[in-house]
């Protein structure tokens, strides 16, 4: 069903003394549906990241407002979603794919199709609890360009491409592409003017892709914790309100980072730039949180709504995360305990 739609970081391993393998994993000689899907999603996300960079380099973003001035869609959103959803549907026709953008059905240009699979992922073992999953049992949540408003303003390090994979309502695998990881620009002529093409810094590759599977680990970044004893809160840059402000203040923050994109905020947690992601408001949706949640959970973090409830990702679920988001790499209970009751009362799951 198609809706209109290198450093590795692993959980601390334990090994079987006879085989040298972690218990609960099967080796990848016969590739499982899940690992084939993740390997494809990795290559597809990289393709989408290339599309995102190409659109801004060409200079015509094709911006339209969806529901309001802060809810935007660009040519990059549209092309990236067409690429992701069509590429996945061709290779995995029984998947349920839910994309952010409500696009009319149309033929997709062949140049948007990505048929590759990332070989390093296919070489990884599949957690045994997922080894028998069938294609039709999986739901894929796609945000083709998370942080669209920031993208239109040249805040390119906020931008991510998100592909999350859910089974029985739980997010179990995910891919995050950062098209502009390592980018630098001319300070006197910002990229928000759409006149300069983004370039990587010296000896750096532009863009990166992070991926993870529960029970296996998360890969493509260096795990780092925020400074001990510091409460650094990351929250919305463009969708704030009194509830959001009240909840952030209740955390007794040493610093508040207001940035775009749910994917970007989770990356701040796993790279030690922030202690907690606090968003006490409806606004973000399942395609915003599915992939990032997997990466965070795979390294021991936690993401819930403001009440502490796990988010559900089955195909019938409402798309809005109506009770907000609370996420941390460590010390979840501290932040959960500081959510004001007035905030909880205002946000109905």
N, C-alpha and C positions, 0 to 999 in steps of 0.2 A: 504494500500500500504506500503510495507516495503522496504525502501531504503537500499542498501548494506550499506548497511549501516554497668531548663526550665523556660527560661523566655520568655514571649511573648512580642512582640512589635506590637502595633496596631496604626493605624492612630487615631488621637484624635476623640473619638466617640461622636455622639449626639444621644439622645434617645427619643423614643416616650413615652410620659408620661403615656399612658394607658397600653402599653405592656412591657415597659422597654427595647425594642429592637431598634437597629439602623434602621432608615428608609432605604429602598432600599435593604434589605436582606430578604431572605426567610429561614425559619428554615429547619433543615436537616432531617425531618422525612421521606420524600421521597427523597432519595439521587439523586442529579442531575448528569448528565454525567460528568460535569466538576469536581465536588468535588470527585466523585468516581475515576476519572483519577488522580487527585492530590494525593489522599490518596494512590493509587497504586504506583504512581511515587515516593512517599516518601519511601515506603518500598523497591522498586526496586533500588533506589539510595543508600540506606543503604547496600543492597546486593552487589552492584557494588563497594562500598567502601571497603567491606570485601574482595572482589576479588583483589582489588588494593593492599591491605596490604598483602594478602597471597602470591601474586606473588613476592613481594620484599623480604618477609621472606624466600621464597624458594631459592632465590639467582640467578635464571636464568631469566633475564628480556626479553630475546628474542628481542633485539633491531634491527630494520631495519630503514634505511633512506628512506624517501618518496621523497621529492623534493630536499633536501639539508641537510647539516650537522646539521642545527638547526630545521629541520622539521622531527621529529622522531616518530616512532610507536613502542610500546612494546607489549609483551604478555598481559600485563594488559589492554592496550587499546583495544586489540582484544577481549579478554574474557569479559571485562566489557560491550563493545558495544553489543556483542552477547547476553549477559544476559539481558541488558536493552531493546533492540529492540524486542527480542523474547518474553520476559515477557509481554511487552506492547501489542504486536500484538496478542498474544493468548487471552488476556482479552478484547481488544478493536480492533477487526479485521478491522474496517472501518477507523481507524486513518491513516493519512499520517505521516510516521515517517522518518525523515532525520537524519542520523548519520554521524559523521565526517569520520569514517574509511571506505574505499572502500574495502569491504570484499566479498569473493566468497560465494555463497549460500551453506550452508551445514547444516546438522542436528545438533541441539544444544543439548548438554548433559543436561539431566533433572536436574542435580544438579545446573545448571546455572539459572534455572527458579525460579522466585519469584512470588508467587501467593497472597501474603498478601496485606492488606490495613491498613493504619494507622488510628486507630479508632478515635483518637482525631480530625483528619481532618474531618472525616465523621460526627462528632458532631457539626461542625461549619456550620453556615448558608451560603448559596450561594448568592452572589450579584444578584439581580433580573434581571439585564441586561444580565446575563449569564445563567439564569435558564432553558431556552428552547434550548440551544445549542445542536446540534446533534453531535454524534461521528464523522461523516464524514466531519463536518465543521472545525475540529481542525487539526492543524499541530504541530507535536512535533519535536523539535530540540534537538539533543543529542550530547553532547561532553562527551565521556566515561571517559576521563582523561585529564582535562585541566591543562596544565603545564607539559607536557611530558618530555621536556628537563630537567626541574628542578628535576623531579622524577628520571631520570637516574643519576643525580648528587647528590642525597641525600638531596636536598632542599625540604623536604617533606611537610613543612607547606605551600608551594606554590600550592599544588595539590588540585583540586576539581573535583567532578563529577557533570555535569550540565544537567538538563532536563528542557527545556523551552516549554511552551504551548502557541500557538498563535491562534487567531480567527480573521478572516477578515483582516489579515496582521498585527495585533497588538499583541504584547506580553502581555498576560493577567494572566498567572500563571507560577510559576517556583519553582524548587527544586534544592538546592545546598547541596551536601554532601562534608564535609571535612574529608577525611579518617584519617588524622593525626592531627586533632585538639587535643591539650593537650599532644602531644607526647614529650618525652625527649629521649636523646640518650647519649651514652658514648662519651665524648668530645675527647678522645684519639683514638677512633676507630669509625670514622664517619659511618653513615648508607650508605653513598655513596659507601663504600666498600662492601656493601651488606652482611655483616657478622653478624650484630646484628638485632634482631627483634625490631621494634619500640614498646615502652611501654609508657603508660600514666604516668603522674606525680602522686605524692601521692594524694589519695582521688579524682582522676580525671578519667573520662571515656574517652577512646580513640575514637576520631571521634565525629562529630555532624552533624545534618541535619537542614538546614534553608529552610523555604518554605514561599510562599506568593501568594496571589491572589489580583488583583486590586479590590478596592472597599471593601475589607475585612481587609487586613493588611499583615504584615510580621512577622514571628514567628521564635523562636529558637535562638535568640541572644539579646544582650542588646544594644539598639541604643545609640550611643554617637557621639557628634559632635567634629570635629577637633578644636584645640585651636583657640580662637577668634583672628582675626588679623593676623594669620599665613597662608602663602600660601605653603602648603606641597603637592608636586606633586608626584603622583605615575605613573610610566610609564614602558615601556618594559625593560626587562633585557637582552634579547637575540636577539631582532629584531630592534635595533636602526639604525638610519641613519641621514643624515643632516637635513631632514625635521623634524624628531622627535625632534632632539636636538634644532633646531631653535624655534620650537613651545614651548617646555618646557622652554627655556630661556626667551621667551617673556612673560611668566607668572610671571616673577619676583619672582622666588621661594625662600622661606627661606630654603627649604630642598627638595631634590629629592630622592624618593625611587624607585630603579630599581629592580622590582620583576617579577616573572613569573605568568602567568595565568590571564585571564580576570576575572574569578570568584573571585580569590584572591584579585584583585585590587578593585573590588566593595565591598568586605568585609572590606577592609581597609577604604573605605569611610564611611560605615555605623557604623563602630566601632571607628571612630575618629582618625585613624592613618594617614589619608591623607585627603586633602581638595578637590583635583581634580584628575581625571584619564585622562591623556592626551596622545593620541597615534595618531600622525599625519602621518599616513602611511596606505596603504593597508596592509593586513596581517591577522587580526583577521576576523572571519567569523560568520555567523548568529548563529551557535551552540555555539559560545563563548559568545555571548551577550544576547541571548534571555532570559534565566533564570535569570542572574544577573540584567538585566534591570528591570524585574518585581519587584524584591526585593527592588531595589533602588527607583523605582517609587512608590511603596506601602508605603514608609515612607517619601514621599515628595521630593525625589531627581529627577534628570533629566539626561537622557542619549540620546545623538544625535550623528550624524556625525560631522565632524569639521565645516561644514557649518551651523549647527543648524537644520538639517533635521532629522525628526524621522526615525528610521530604520523600514523597512518593512519585514515581516516574512511569507508572503504567500508562498505556495508550489512552485510557478513558479519563485520566485525571485532569482537573482544570489546570490551565497553563500558568496562571498567576500564582506566585508564592505569596499568598495574601497575608501571611503572618510574618513577613520579613525574613531576615537571615542573620544568624549569629554563627561565626566560625572562628576557630582558633587552631593553632598547631599544638599548643600546650596550655594548661591551666584553664580549660573550658569552664569548669565549675565556678571559678572566681567570677568570670564575666557573666555567666548565666545568673549567678546569685545577685548581681547588681542591676538587672533589668527591672525598672520600676513597675510596680503593679498597674499604675495608670496606663503605661505603654501596653502591657499585656491585655488589659481590659479593652483597649482601643483596636487591637489587632486580632481578628477572629480567624482561626485556622480554616 
